[in-house]
Amino acid sequence: MGHTARAFWLRAPGEGEIRTVELPDPGPADVVVRTVYSGVSRGTETLVFRGGVPRSQHTMMRAPFQEGEFPAPVKYGYLAVGVVEHGPPDLVGRTVFCLHPHQTRFVVPATAVTPVPDDVPAARAVLAGTVETAVNALWDAAPLVGDRIAVVGGGMVGCSVAALLAGIPGAEVELVDADPARAAVAEALGVAFATPEDATGDRDLVVHASATEAGLARSLELLAAEGEVVEVSWYGDRPVSVPLGEAFHSRRLTIRSSQVGTVAPRRARRGYAGRMAVAMRLLADPRFDALITAEHPFEELPALMPRLASGALPALCVRLRYPAAR
């Protein structure tokens, strides 16, 4: 078993590289995982790539197995799927998901990996962390049967939320995005689509995931009286103006924050493992394949990140495939 691996590091804001890293010797409670796929969480990872994590959030934004400090140099990422090469007998040979940065092989506690069910392809399992975020958003939003719902922002999180909302009996779900190409994704997920200008109003609930000031303003405009916006966007270091004038008070509108780092108290008893188990069960649904819009070799990541950060590569989830461990 090799004692080195290759990992993606942010050398400086806007500059990434692949480095050779030393692997620690595994302890009796550890697993050694050979990565087969990882996913780029475009919104958060491009924010990290450009150095946009606010100083006040450096601790909160740490990934579970991050190395280095913001803004750089730092090894960041959290959507890894691999095969256990060494560890407890019940895990050896199993495909698992882990909140680990992009790296060809890694050593973590066995408790940090989630087995991937047999009916979930490893290539789809890279979405597990994003679907867990969507699960938490629905726990906060608590949609009701027959609700009229808009999801503003058709990125990874927004599309995952829309996919889950489509399963609410009688719900009318509309995915709203400025990119007309997201209409094909919405169709694959089984929800309606509209541009911001053509979005349907009088919504009981709006989930905002565009991470833009304009998107938040439009989300409030789409609400019915006493409706609620559930805000799942992460803005990083960008100031955001919220339009609390006009009809905000007279229509008794509400904005609620939702982030996966903190869950509603009565759901917290289920813990991380319980939430990931829910996400894994949901990923048996092949509709989620529509969220993976590009696949590239791991070695291309340093060249891909600037294109993702600039918008030149307008992908949802970029999946990275890894060579066989050497």
GUKE-672781 format. One line per 10 residues: their letters; for each residue x, y, z of C-alpha. Coordinates in steps of 0.5 Angstrom, whole numbers, padded with zeros to 4 digits. Layout:
<recs>
a> X/Y/Z ~ ...
</recs>
This chain:
<recs>
mghtarafwl> 0000/0000/0000 ~ 0003/0007/-0002 ~ 0004/0012/0003 ~ 0003/0018/-0002 ~ -0003/0021/-0005 ~ -0004/0027/-0010 ~ -0008/0032/-0008 ~ -0011/0039/-0010 ~ -0009/0045/-0006 ~ -0011/0052/-0007
rapgegeirt> -0004/0055/-0008 ~ -0006/0063/-0008 ~ -0013/0066/-0009 ~ -0015/0064/-0016 ~ -0009/0059/-0017 ~ -0009/0051/-0016 ~ -0004/0046/-0016 ~ -0004/0038/-0015 ~ 0001/0036/-0010 ~ 0004/0030/-0007
velpdpgpad> 0002/0029/0000 ~ 0004/0024/0005 ~ -0001/0019/0008 ~ -0001/0018/0015 ~ -0001/0010/0018 ~ -0008/0008/0019 ~ -0010/0007/0026 ~ -0014/0001/0028 ~ -0020/0005/0028 ~ -0018/0008/0021
vvvrtvysgv> -0020/0007/0014 ~ -0016/0008/0008 ~ -0020/0010/0002 ~ -0018/0010/-0006 ~ -0022/0015/-0009 ~ -0026/0014/-0015 ~ -0030/0020/-0016 ~ -0030/0027/-0013 ~ -0035/0033/-0014 ~ -0034/0040/-0015
srgtetlvfr> -0039/0044/-0010 ~ -0039/0050/-0015 ~ -0042/0055/-0011 ~ -0038/0054/-0005 ~ -0031/0052/-0008 ~ -0031/0057/-0013 ~ -0032/0062/-0007 ~ -0026/0059/-0003 ~ -0022/0059/-0010 ~ -0023/0066/-0011
ggvprsqhtm> -0021/0068/-0004 ~ -0028/0070/-0002 ~ -0029/0067/0005 ~ -0030/0073/0010 ~ -0025/0073/0016 ~ -0030/0072/0021 ~ -0032/0065/0018 ~ -0026/0062/0017 ~ -0027/0057/0023 ~ -0034/0056/0021
mrapfqegef> -0033/0055/0013 ~ -0027/0049/0015 ~ -0029/0043/0011 ~ -0028/0036/0016 ~ -0021/0034/0013 ~ -0019/0041/0011 ~ -0011/0043/0011 ~ -0008/0050/0011 ~ -0012/0056/0013 ~ -0016/0061/0009
papvkygyla> -0015/0064/0004 ~ -0009/0060/0002 ~ -0005/0055/0002 ~ -0011/0051/0003 ~ -0014/0044/0001 ~ -0021/0044/0001 ~ -0027/0040/-0002 ~ -0032/0035/0001 ~ -0035/0031/-0004 ~ -0031/0024/-0005
vgvvehgppd> -0033/0017/-0006 ~ -0028/0011/-0006 ~ -0027/0004/-0004 ~ -0024/0002/0002 ~ -0018/-0001/0002 ~ -0016/-0002/0009 ~ -0020/-0002/0015 ~ -0025/-0006/0019 ~ -0027/-0012/0015 ~ -0035/-0010/0014
lvgrtvfclh> -0032/-0004/0010 ~ -0026/-0007/0006 ~ -0028/-0007/-0001 ~ -0034/-0003/0000 ~ -0036/0004/-0004 ~ -0036/0010/0001 ~ -0038/0017/0001 ~ -0033/0022/0005 ~ -0033/0029/0006 ~ -0026/0030/0004
phqtrfvvpa> -0022/0034/-0001 ~ -0020/0032/-0008 ~ -0015/0027/-0007 ~ -0013/0020/-0010 ~ -0013/0016/-0003 ~ -0014/0018/0004 ~ -0014/0016/0011 ~ -0020/0018/0016 ~ -0023/0015/0022 ~ -0028/0009/0020
tavtpvpddv> -0034/0013/0023 ~ -0033/0019/0018 ~ -0035/0015/0012 ~ -0042/0013/0009 ~ -0043/0006/0006 ~ -0046/0007/-0001 ~ -0052/0003/-0002 ~ -0052/-0002/-0008 ~ -0057/0001/-0012 ~ -0054/0008/-0012
paaravlagt> -0048/0008/-0017 ~ -0041/0011/-0014 ~ -0042/0016/-0020 ~ -0048/0019/-0017 ~ -0046/0018/-0010 ~ -0042/0025/-0010 ~ -0048/0029/-0010 ~ -0049/0026/-0003 ~ -0047/0032/0001 ~ -0051/0037/-0003
vetavnalwd> -0057/0032/-0002 ~ -0056/0033/0005 ~ -0056/0040/0005 ~ -0063/0040/0001 ~ -0066/0035/0006 ~ -0064/0040/0011 ~ -0067/0046/0007 ~ -0074/0042/0007 ~ -0073/0040/0014 ~ -0073/0048/0015
aaplvgdria> -0078/0050/0010 ~ -0083/0044/0012 ~ -0087/0044/0006 ~ -0095/0042/0006 ~ -0099/0038/0001 ~ -0101/0042/-0005 ~ -0096/0048/-0003 ~ -0095/0053/-0009 ~ -0087/0053/-0009 ~ -0081/0057/-0013
vvgggmvgcs> -0074/0055/-0012 ~ -0070/0061/-0015 ~ -0063/0059/-0017 ~ -0062/0053/-0021 ~ -0055/0051/-0018 ~ -0053/0044/-0015 ~ -0057/0046/-0008 ~ -0063/0049/-0012 ~ -0064/0043/-0017 ~ -0063/0038/-0011
vaallagipg> -0068/0042/-0007 ~ -0073/0042/-0013 ~ -0072/0035/-0014 ~ -0074/0033/-0007 ~ -0080/0038/-0007 ~ -0083/0035/-0013 ~ -0085/0029/-0009 ~ -0089/0033/-0004 ~ -0096/0031/-0006 ~ -0100/0036/-0010
aevelvdadp> -0095/0041/-0010 ~ -0094/0046/-0015 ~ -0086/0047/-0016 ~ -0083/0052/-0021 ~ -0075/0052/-0022 ~ -0073/0059/-0023 ~ -0066/0061/-0026 ~ -0064/0066/-0031 ~ -0060/0061/-0035 ~ -0066/0058/-0040
araavaealg> -0061/0052/-0041 ~ -0064/0050/-0034 ~ -0071/0048/-0037 ~ -0068/0041/-0039 ~ -0065/0040/-0032 ~ -0072/0042/-0029 ~ -0076/0037/-0034 ~ -0071/0032/-0032 ~ -0073/0033/-0025 ~ -0080/0033/-0026
vafatpedat> -0082/0041/-0024 ~ -0084/0047/-0028 ~ -0079/0052/-0031 ~ -0079/0060/-0031 ~ -0074/0065/-0032 ~ -0074/0071/-0027 ~ -0078/0075/-0031 ~ -0084/0070/-0032 ~ -0084/0066/-0026 ~ -0091/0065/-0023
gdrdlvvhas> -0092/0069/-0017 ~ -0097/0068/-0011 ~ -0092/0063/-0008 ~ -0093/0060/-0001 ~ -0086/0058/0000 ~ -0080/0060/-0004 ~ -0073/0057/-0003 ~ -0068/0062/-0005 ~ -0061/0059/-0008 ~ -0058/0063/-0013
ateaglarsl> -0053/0067/-0008 ~ -0055/0074/-0012 ~ -0058/0080/-0009 ~ -0063/0080/-0015 ~ -0065/0073/-0014 ~ -0067/0075/-0006 ~ -0071/0081/-0008 ~ -0075/0077/-0014 ~ -0076/0071/-0008 ~ -0080/0076/-0004
ellaaegevv> -0084/0079/-0010 ~ -0086/0072/-0011 ~ -0089/0070/-0005 ~ -0096/0070/-0003 ~ -0099/0074/0003 ~ -0095/0071/0010 ~ -0091/0067/0005 ~ -0084/0065/0007 ~ -0077/0065/0004 ~ -0072/0060/0006
evswygdrpv> -0065/0062/0004 ~ -0060/0057/0003 ~ -0055/0061/-0001 ~ -0048/0063/0002 ~ -0046/0070/0000 ~ -0039/0069/0003 ~ -0036/0076/0003 ~ -0041/0080/-0001 ~ -0045/0085/0002 ~ -0053/0084/0000
svplgeafhs> -0058/0089/0001 ~ -0065/0086/0003 ~ -0071/0090/0000 ~ -0075/0090/0007 ~ -0079/0096/0004 ~ -0085/0096/0000 ~ -0090/0090/0001 ~ -0085/0086/0006 ~ -0089/0088/0013 ~ -0096/0089/0010
rrltirssqv> -0096/0082/0007 ~ -0092/0080/0013 ~ -0087/0076/0009 ~ -0081/0072/0013 ~ -0074/0070/0011 ~ -0071/0064/0014 ~ -0064/0062/0014 ~ -0062/0055/0013 ~ -0055/0052/0012 ~ -0053/0045/0013
gtvaprrarr> -0048/0046/0019 ~ -0054/0047/0024 ~ -0060/0043/0024 ~ -0067/0044/0027 ~ -0066/0042/0034 ~ -0072/0037/0034 ~ -0068/0033/0028 ~ -0061/0034/0031 ~ -0062/0028/0035 ~ -0061/0024/0028
gyagrmavam> -0054/0026/0028 ~ -0050/0027/0021 ~ -0050/0019/0020 ~ -0058/0019/0020 ~ -0058/0025/0015 ~ -0053/0022/0011 ~ -0057/0015/0011 ~ -0063/0019/0009 ~ -0059/0023/0003 ~ -0056/0016/0001
rlladprfda> -0063/0013/0000 ~ -0066/0019/-0004 ~ -0060/0018/-0009 ~ -0063/0012/-0011 ~ -0067/0016/-0016 ~ -0064/0017/-0023 ~ -0067/0024/-0023 ~ -0061/0026/-0020 ~ -0056/0025/-0025 ~ -0059/0031/-0029
litaehpfee> -0055/0035/-0024 ~ -0048/0032/-0026 ~ -0047/0036/-0033 ~ -0039/0035/-0034 ~ -0034/0030/-0032 ~ -0026/0031/-0033 ~ -0020/0027/-0030 ~ -0018/0029/-0023 ~ -0011/0032/-0026 ~ -0015/0037/-0030
lpalmprlas> -0018/0041/-0024 ~ -0013/0046/-0023 ~ -0015/0048/-0030 ~ -0022/0047/-0029 ~ -0023/0051/-0023 ~ -0021/0058/-0026 ~ -0026/0057/-0032 ~ -0032/0055/-0026 ~ -0030/0061/-0022 ~ -0031/0066/-0028
galpalcvrl> -0037/0062/-0031 ~ -0034/0060/-0037 ~ -0035/0053/-0036 ~ -0043/0054/-0034 ~ -0044/0047/-0031 ~ -0048/0044/-0025 ~ -0044/0039/-0021 ~ -0037/0037/-0025 ~ -0035/0030/-0023 ~ -0028/0028/-0023
rypaar> -0026/0021/-0024 ~ -0019/0018/-0021 ~ -0014/0014/-0024 ~ -0013/0007/-0021 ~ -0009/0008/-0015 ~ -0001/0006/-0016
</recs>
